[in-house]
Amino acid sequence: MAEILVVDDESLIRDLITTSLGRLGHKLKACKSGPEALEAYENGRFDLVISDFKMPGMTGLEMAEKLIASDPSALIILMTAYGTIETAVKAMKVGVQDFIEKDVEKGFRVEMLEHTVSQVLQIGSLKSENRRLRETLGERYKFVGSSSVVDGLMKTIEEVASSNSTVMISGESGTGKELLAQAIHAKSRRSNLPFVKINCAAIPESLIESELFGHEKGAYTGAIKTRIGKFELANGGTLLLDEIGEMPLYAQSKLLRVLQEREITKIGGSDEIAIDVRIVCSTNRNLQEEVKKGTFREDLYYRLNVIPLEVPPLRERMADIEMLAQHFIGKYNKENGFTVTGIKPEALTRLKSHAWPGNVRELENVVQRAVVFAKAGEISVEHLRLDGGQKAPPGEAAAGLMPGMSVAEAERILIIKTLEACGDNRTKAAELLNISIRTLRNKLHEYKLQDP
């Protein structure tokens, strides 16, 4: 059942449409002009508009153009006895979904009207479902955080997702590299096509070529049937080469050829199979160092490192811990039917004093465990069970400094803390830091720190 707006200056046609579609269970409203229909659409909710093309004052096409400008998702069918290719092209450019031809004297066939309405409503339903799924994917693959680092990552993802360029994601284990890869796929034009992952570190050297490219039956001992490789499975979509730094050298050379030729050949096969795959790689190794050691091909490194994305460890984005914790509380409340409302201040301080060697994955595990133990109310220190975990030295925790933090991030935190201690007096802060006012001003600009 749909709510349909009918627009025609002839009462006979209006009555015919409302009667025939009303029998199918649709709710209908009739208007006799374009301006009247625009007003009705603005004040109501309609799933479909059926309008005559030639009407006095405002044509159906003019009405459709105005309606779609205000609501790009509007579904419109035009009826015309003067259909031409030029008219159809103009209507399709505006966004009209379909046409119904009508005879000047006899009108149109009711069964044709009903069939066209059914088709257009189905298309509209599919489009709505697709929009909903995209919004769901956007939330699912959202990289949670409020720090400038996270903002920068998400901005980069928005910029690169629509391209076909290869992306290299680097970062420590547990930082969310796979989540970023999924976000890139979800926001790309390939989002309705496969996202396939292969963990290069988890596959024995003897099998990695078969996993990537597939094999024919009888290609080697144990190949009892033909196997489709990950490249072929991902055709049209995205392939994540997880932990690419673990791939053996002989497989690297074969991967390089595939990236250059855009073709694969199965083990034991002779046919070349064309593939269209967007490559995303992830690694927790420094591949430049691996190139120097001779364990990673330099030509492959430059082929893969087109768009580099570096995911910082959690100790460099401590400001995100509270938001991440709340996110995981909501997630595990929903999964288990619990009603944990938040986290107590002393428990949050305890989370911020931990060094998080396992990064976001470790934090998620800790919060999941705390939600299970708390079940309701606020999470306390006792629920965290972090006593045996690695802690940052008290002085460093208080200042936000953590072992392994970059010098730039440490300098940024030092400037913020010094300004706070000096009551935001830049002259005094510069003296304590033993730098000039101009240097302090430049540092504030460099680290994008607003005036406190």
KOLLUM-221906 format. One line per field, with one value per residue (C-alpha): x, y, z; residue number from 1. Coordinates in pm, 1 decimal, padded with zeros to 6 digits. Layout:
N
east = c(X|...) .
north = c(Y|...) .
up = c(Z|...) .
guke = c(NUM|...) .
This chain:
452
east = c(00000.0|00133.5|00018.7|-00010.1|-00066.1|-00251.1|-00221.9|-00434.4|-00650.7|-00910.2|-01149.6|-01227.0|-00858.4|-00823.4|-01127.0|-01007.6|-00664.9|-00792.8|-01057.3|-00826.6|-00537.0|-00772.7|-00893.8|-00535.6|-00531.6|-00338.0|-00436.7|-00483.2|-00515.4|-00607.2|-00502.6|-00595.8|-00282.0|00092.7|00093.3|-00183.6|00015.6|00335.4|00148.6|-00009.9|00328.1|00488.3|00216.1|00174.8|00370.6|00352.4|00536.4|00456.6|00330.8|00143.7|00104.1|-00020.2|00250.6|00046.0|-00147.9|-00237.1|-00011.4|00254.0|00344.1|00398.5|00767.9|00801.1|00618.9|00844.2|01157.1|01043.8|00933.6|01262.3|01460.8|01291.0|01294.1|01554.9|01408.2|01062.0|00916.9|00728.6|00543.7|00440.4|00143.1|00154.0|-00008.7|00268.0|00567.4|00888.3|01245.0|01342.1|01070.1|01175.3|01540.8|01448.5|01227.6|01491.9|01751.2|01515.3|01470.0|01130.1|01113.9|00879.2|00618.4|00268.6|00139.5|-00224.2|-00451.5|-00597.1|-00950.6|-00939.3|-00701.3|-00474.1|-00495.8|-00557.1|-00341.7|-00046.7|-00094.6|-00105.9|00202.7|00406.3|00305.0|00405.9|00747.4|00826.5|00723.3|00952.6|01242.2|01170.5|01162.8|01500.0|01651.8|01523.0|01663.5|01997.3|02011.3|01927.2|02197.4|02454.6|02365.8|02394.3|02731.1|02847.8|02767.0|02906.9|03240.1|03271.0|03615.8|03521.7|03706.2|03707.9|04081.1|04235.0|04409.2|04077.8|03923.9|04217.8|04183.6|03811.4|03860.5|04124.6|03894.6|03614.5|03855.9|04010.1|03714.7|03566.6|03895.0|04045.8|04389.0|04567.4|04571.3|04840.8|04723.2|04998.2|04976.7|05026.4|04817.1|04474.6|04454.3|04164.8|04335.3|04075.3|03794.5|03945.3|03971.6|03603.0|03513.9|03696.8|03502.0|03167.2|03205.0|03325.4|03136.6|03215.7|03022.3|02755.4|03024.6|03245.0|03486.8|03734.3|04013.9|04321.5|04558.6|04902.6|05050.8|04803.3|04855.2|05144.5|05392.2|05305.2|04938.5|04944.6|04961.3|04659.4|04471.0|04538.3|04493.5|04317.2|04411.5|04279.5|04184.6|04495.1|04735.9|04929.2|04893.6|04584.3|04418.0|04111.2|03888.8|03914.8|03951.4|03862.5|04123.0|04065.4|04131.2|03855.9|03619.1|03677.5|03632.6|03455.1|03500.8|03781.7|04058.1|04227.9|04578.7|04613.4|04968.7|05118.9|05467.5|05445.1|05406.3|05699.8|05920.0|05819.8|05450.3|05537.2|05671.0|05351.2|05139.3|05338.4|05264.9|04891.5|04885.6|05059.8|04865.5|04528.8|04509.9|04551.6|04627.8|04527.1|04791.1|04783.4|04578.6|04662.6|04377.0|04430.5|04139.0|04083.8|04018.9|03896.5|03986.9|04061.5|04358.8|04385.7|04686.2|04757.6|05076.0|05214.5|05569.9|05783.4|05792.7|06066.8|06290.8|06184.2|06285.2|06630.1|06661.9|06568.1|06257.7|06013.1|06035.1|06099.4|05901.5|05601.0|05627.6|05596.7|05316.1|05116.7|05205.2|05001.9|04787.2|04947.0|04728.9|04894.2|04672.8|04815.3|04836.1|04581.7|04850.9|04875.6|04501.3|04419.1|04155.1|03947.0|03934.2|03613.7|03427.3|03555.3|03454.0|03102.0|03079.4|03171.7|02935.4|02648.7|02756.7|02769.8|02457.3|02272.5|02427.1|02355.6|02046.3|02233.7|02170.8|02514.5|02476.9|02837.3|03170.9|03268.7|03533.1|03789.3|03741.5|03788.5|04108.9|04226.4|04163.2|04360.0|04654.2|04692.9|04951.4|04729.0|04987.1|04693.8|04545.5|04172.1|04124.3|04250.9|04028.6|03724.2|03797.7|03837.3|03510.3|03324.0|03439.2|03342.7|02992.5|02941.9|03043.4|02851.5|02531.1|02368.2|02458.3|02809.6|03133.3|03369.9|03744.8|03669.7|03479.4|03778.2|04004.6|04314.2|04535.9|04759.4|04788.1|05070.9|05046.1|05202.5|05414.7|05194.4|05365.4|05329.7|04967.7|04886.7|05047.7|04904.7|05252.4|05301.9|05604.0|05644.9|05455.8|05591.5|05804.2|05555.1|05262.0|05466.8|05560.5|05196.4|05086.7|05371.3|05261.3|04897.5|04991.1|05229.8|04966.1|04715.8|04969.5|05034.0|04667.9|04691.8|04961.1|05166.0|05457.1|05501.2|05450.3|05719.7|05960.9|05898.4|05941.1|06257.1|06132.3|06033.1|05674.3|05701.8|05810.7|05521.9|05280.0|05417.6|05386.5|05023.7|04955.9|05148.0|04955.7|04625.4|04568.8|04296.7|04340.9|04258.4) .
north = c(00000.0|00339.8|00699.4|00840.0|01195.6|01220.1|01541.1|01602.1|01889.9|01643.3|01514.9|01198.6|01090.7|01176.2|00963.7|00672.7|00663.1|00698.9|00429.5|00172.0|00221.6|00249.5|-00104.4|-00224.2|-00077.3|00245.2|00575.3|00852.3|01228.2|01412.8|01762.6|01948.5|02162.9|02168.6|02445.8|02267.4|01942.6|02111.6|02252.4|01913.3|01738.3|01992.0|01945.8|01568.4|01248.2|01068.2|00762.4|00837.4|01120.0|01048.2|01358.5|01455.3|01609.1|01880.7|02099.8|02471.2|02708.8|02465.8|02152.1|01817.5|01838.2|02182.4|02054.2|01747.2|01965.4|02180.1|01877.4|01687.5|02002.8|02004.2|01623.1|01434.8|01098.8|01175.4|00913.0|01055.1|00902.0|01131.4|01061.6|01201.7|01171.0|01377.4|01161.6|01223.1|01110.6|01470.5|01493.9|01162.2|01266.9|01595.0|01412.4|01152.8|01426.2|01593.2|01261.4|01130.4|00751.0|00647.5|00742.0|00618.6|00683.0|00778.1|00816.2|01165.6|01024.1|00686.3|00766.1|00472.4|00105.2|00048.0|-00266.2|-00067.2|00195.6|-00065.6|-00245.5|00077.3|00190.8|-00147.3|-00134.5|00222.9|00155.1|-00149.6|00059.4|00323.3|00058.7|-00078.6|00270.8|00343.0|00013.0|00089.9|00432.1|00272.5|00009.6|00274.3|00474.5|00156.5|00076.5|00431.1|00390.5|00038.9|00137.0|00469.2|00515.3|00638.3|00934.3|01310.6|01386.0|01575.1|01250.5|01069.1|01369.5|01369.7|00995.3|01018.8|01318.4|01126.5|00825.0|01043.2|01186.5|00857.9|00615.9|00707.7|00643.8|00312.0|00394.6|00140.5|00226.9|00119.7|00124.5|00096.1|00081.3|-00137.3|-00447.5|-00364.1|-00005.5|-00071.4|-00113.3|-00359.9|-00126.5|00151.4|-00083.1|-00172.2|00197.0|00271.3|-00006.9|00094.1|00454.0|00358.2|00297.3|-00072.6|-00094.7|-00328.0|-00566.8|-00809.2|-00707.2|-00996.4|-01028.0|-01249.1|-01260.1|-01307.8|-01400.1|-01682.7|-01882.1|-02128.3|-02024.4|-02330.8|-02230.2|-01852.4|-01855.8|-02087.8|-01867.5|-01556.5|-01685.8|-02022.2|-02355.2|-02605.6|-02959.7|-03181.2|-02884.5|-03046.9|-03331.2|-03265.5|-03036.3|-03258.0|-02983.3|-02642.6|-02357.3|-01990.7|-01753.2|-01435.8|-01211.4|-01377.3|-01374.6|-01001.3|-00919.0|-00584.6|-00514.0|-00463.2|-00702.3|-00643.2|-00788.8|-00797.4|-00806.8|-00770.5|-00750.1|-01124.4|-01228.0|-01440.9|-01292.1|-01537.9|-01451.9|-01079.7|-01108.3|-01278.6|-01015.1|-00739.2|-00891.6|-00911.8|-00546.8|-00447.6|-00669.0|-00679.9|-01047.7|-01370.4|-01728.3|-02014.6|-02266.2|-02542.2|-02327.9|-02157.8|-01910.2|-01550.9|-01410.6|-01033.9|-00887.6|-00549.2|-00526.4|-00230.2|-00322.9|-00213.8|-00336.5|-00330.1|-00389.3|-00353.2|-00355.7|-00070.5|-00175.4|00074.0|-00105.9|-00441.1|-00312.3|-00223.9|-00571.2|-00728.4|-00904.0|-00687.7|-00592.7|-00222.5|-00211.4|-00374.2|-00132.8|00169.1|00000.9|-00050.1|00266.4|00501.0|00644.1|00582.6|00592.8|00566.1|00468.9|00601.7|00378.5|00444.3|00595.4|00883.5|00949.1|00922.9|01193.6|00936.0|00681.8|00815.7|00821.0|00473.8|00337.4|00479.6|00332.8|-00015.6|00015.8|00081.2|-00206.0|-00467.6|-00335.3|-00403.0|-00747.8|-00867.5|-00673.2|-00491.1|-00132.6|00004.3|00383.3|00497.3|00490.9|00645.0|00923.7|00716.0|00424.4|00658.9|00791.2|00431.2|00368.0|00680.0|00572.3|00240.3|00218.2|00003.0|-00218.1|-00394.7|-00062.9|-00031.0|-00408.5|-00435.2|-00145.1|-00311.0|-00636.2|-00452.0|-00259.7|-00572.0|-00753.4|-00454.4|-00438.0|-00810.2|-00769.9|-00442.5|-00530.5|-00202.2|00138.2|00278.3|00087.8|00113.2|00046.0|-00303.0|-00394.1|-00310.3|-00585.4|-00396.2|-00465.0|-00705.3|-00482.2|-00256.2|00090.6|00418.1|00593.2|00819.8|01141.1|01051.5|00952.0|01283.1|01474.4|01248.9|01126.1|00760.9|00544.8|00527.4|00852.7|01063.0|01367.1|01594.8|01465.8|01495.3|01855.2|01936.1|01801.3|01989.7|02319.7|02262.7|02174.2|02470.0|02715.5|02569.3|02608.6|02971.7|03065.4|03090.4|03361.1|03304.9|03524.6|03332.6|02997.7|03085.7|03173.0|02839.9|02651.3|02852.5|02956.1|03289.6|03414.0|03386.4|03020.4|02946.9|03114.3|02908.4|02588.2|02669.4|02717.9|02401.3|02182.0|02356.1|02453.4|02714.2|02988.2|02826.6) .
up = c(00000.0|-00100.6|-00070.9|-00423.3|-00546.2|-00879.6|-01085.4|-01396.1|-01515.4|-01652.1|-01384.8|-01587.2|-01582.7|-01213.4|-01128.8|-01344.9|-01176.3|-00821.0|-00875.6|-01037.6|-00793.3|-00497.0|-00570.1|-00515.3|-00164.9|-00233.2|-00067.6|-00323.1|-00330.5|-00651.4|-00764.7|-01083.3|-01129.7|-01072.0|-00805.5|-00612.0|-00625.6|-00502.0|-00204.4|-00129.0|-00150.9|00082.9|00344.0|00310.4|00263.6|-00070.1|-00200.6|-00565.9|-00788.5|-01113.6|-01326.8|-01669.9|-01887.2|-02063.0|-01822.1|-01837.6|-01644.5|-01522.5|-01718.1|-01548.4|-01631.7|-01470.6|-01163.2|-01150.0|-01169.1|-00875.3|-00673.7|-00721.4|-00636.4|-00295.6|-00252.8|-00461.6|-00353.7|-00501.7|-00737.8|-01038.5|-01334.8|-01621.2|-01849.9|-02200.4|-02540.1|-02696.2|-02608.4|-02800.0|-02745.5|-02666.9|-02401.8|-02247.8|-02230.9|-02059.6|-01809.7|-01726.9|-01672.1|-01425.9|-01242.0|-01357.5|-01315.7|-01598.2|-01861.8|-01937.9|-02287.8|-02315.9|-02612.1|-02653.3|-02682.2|-02501.3|-02215.3|-02121.1|-02037.7|-01666.6|-01658.6|-01799.6|-01530.2|-01252.7|-01387.9|-01416.4|-01066.9|-00922.6|-01093.5|-00987.1|-00626.2|-00618.8|-00751.3|-00487.5|-00214.3|-00327.7|-00333.5|00017.5|00142.9|-00021.1|00147.1|00481.7|00440.1|00346.5|00658.6|00868.0|00712.9|00780.6|01150.2|01171.7|01022.4|01200.9|01352.9|01700.9|01851.0|01884.7|01858.5|01567.2|01466.1|01418.0|01241.4|01001.5|00932.8|00862.2|00633.4|00437.3|00407.2|00269.7|00011.9|-00107.5|-00081.5|-00421.0|-00606.9|-00715.2|-00573.0|-00354.2|00017.0|00264.5|00629.2|00888.4|01265.3|01570.1|01629.4|01769.1|01640.7|01400.8|01062.2|00934.7|01046.6|00835.9|00536.7|00576.3|00604.4|00278.7|00105.7|00261.7|00140.1|-00208.6|-00533.2|-00479.8|-00151.9|-00291.8|-00422.0|-00222.3|00053.1|00083.2|00339.3|00340.0|00637.4|00483.8|00824.3|00890.2|00568.4|00521.7|00250.9|00043.0|00022.9|-00013.2|-00394.2|-00410.9|-00162.4|-00369.1|-00723.8|-00691.3|-00851.0|-01101.6|-01007.7|-01006.3|-01009.1|-00722.5|-00473.2|-00266.2|-00524.0|-00554.3|-00695.3|-00860.9|-00612.7|-00664.5|-00518.2|-00317.8|-00618.5|-00818.1|-00518.4|-00473.8|-00842.8|-00873.3|-00502.3|-00252.5|-00141.7|00194.6|00210.5|00587.5|00731.5|00383.2|00539.7|00617.4|00252.7|00125.8|-00148.0|-00421.4|-00366.8|-00368.7|-00723.6|-00841.1|-00666.1|-00837.9|-01178.7|-01101.3|-00994.5|-01316.9|-01560.4|-01380.7|-01469.9|-01272.9|-01371.7|-01144.9|-01040.4|-01300.8|-01537.1|-01865.6|-01904.8|-01794.2|-01594.4|-01601.0|-01256.7|-01134.8|-00766.6|-00540.4|-00317.3|00045.5|00249.7|00620.2|00815.3|01167.3|01030.4|00901.6|00536.3|00450.5|00699.5|00552.0|00206.6|00341.8|00493.9|00161.3|00299.1|00103.7|-00263.4|-00318.7|-00646.0|-00475.0|-00181.7|-00411.1|-00605.2|-00283.1|-00093.5|-00316.5|-00036.8|00304.7|00617.5|00957.5|01250.0|01577.6|01887.2|02161.1|02387.5|02135.6|02138.0|02508.6|02464.1|02274.6|02559.0|02717.4|02383.8|02294.1|02635.0|02599.2|02248.5|02373.3|02671.9|02429.2|02206.7|02483.6|02655.9|02331.6|02283.4|02637.7|02739.2|03018.6|03135.9|03220.7|03215.6|03210.3|03387.5|03720.1|03719.0|03911.6|03668.7|03372.8|03534.7|03571.7|03200.7|03110.6|03326.4|03144.3|02862.9|02635.9|02464.1|02294.5|02181.0|02101.8|02088.8|02447.6|02558.3|02400.4|02584.7|02915.7|02870.6|02756.7|03071.2|03288.2|03135.3|03202.4|03568.1|03624.2|03429.8|03541.3|03678.4|03637.9|03583.3|03880.2|03911.0|04047.5|03731.6|03509.6|03647.9|03527.0|03829.3|03641.7|03335.9|03230.1|03382.2|03285.5|03550.2|03765.6|03653.8|03287.9|03331.4|03494.2|03209.5|02940.4|02841.5|02754.8|02664.5|02286.7|02225.6|01938.4|02023.3|01846.1|02054.1|02376.1|02283.7|02213.4|02554.7|02727.8|02570.3|02673.0|03033.2|03064.4|02938.8|03187.2|03470.7|03370.1|03353.5|02972.4|02998.6|02682.4|02791.2|03117.0|02941.1|02683.2|02965.7|03142.8|02815.8|02742.3|02397.2|02243.3|02220.9|01842.2|01865.4|02100.6|01859.4|01571.2|01775.3|01860.6|01490.5|01395.0|01638.7|01555.3|01915.9|01959.5|02216.2|02553.8) .
guke = c(1|2|3|4|5|6|7|8|9|10|11|12|13|14|15|16|17|18|19|20|21|22|23|24|25|26|27|28|29|30|31|32|33|34|35|36|37|38|39|40|41|42|43|44|45|46|47|48|49|50|51|52|53|54|55|56|57|58|59|60|61|62|63|64|65|66|67|68|69|70|71|72|73|74|75|76|77|78|79|80|81|82|83|84|85|86|87|88|89|90|91|92|93|94|95|96|97|98|99|100|101|102|103|104|105|106|107|108|109|110|111|112|113|114|115|116|117|118|119|120|121|122|123|124|125|126|127|128|129|130|131|132|133|134|135|136|137|138|139|140|141|142|143|144|145|146|147|148|149|150|151|152|153|154|155|156|157|158|159|160|161|162|163|164|165|166|167|168|169|170|171|172|173|174|175|176|177|178|179|180|181|182|183|184|185|186|187|188|189|190|191|192|193|194|195|196|197|198|199|200|201|202|203|204|205|206|207|208|209|210|211|212|213|214|215|216|217|218|219|220|221|222|223|224|225|226|227|228|229|230|231|232|233|234|235|236|237|238|239|240|241|242|243|244|245|246|247|248|249|250|251|252|253|254|255|256|257|258|259|260|261|262|263|264|265|266|267|268|269|270|271|272|273|274|275|276|277|278|279|280|281|282|283|284|285|286|287|288|289|290|291|292|293|294|295|296|297|298|299|300|301|302|303|304|305|306|307|308|309|310|311|312|313|314|315|316|317|318|319|320|321|322|323|324|325|326|327|328|329|330|331|332|333|334|335|336|337|338|339|340|341|342|343|344|345|346|347|348|349|350|351|352|353|354|355|356|357|358|359|360|361|362|363|364|365|366|367|368|369|370|371|372|373|374|375|376|377|378|379|380|381|382|383|384|385|386|387|388|389|390|391|392|393|394|395|396|397|398|399|400|401|402|403|404|405|406|407|408|409|410|411|412|413|414|415|416|417|418|419|420|421|422|423|424|425|426|427|428|429|430|431|432|433|434|435|436|437|438|439|440|441|442|443|444|445|446|447|448|449|450|451|452) .
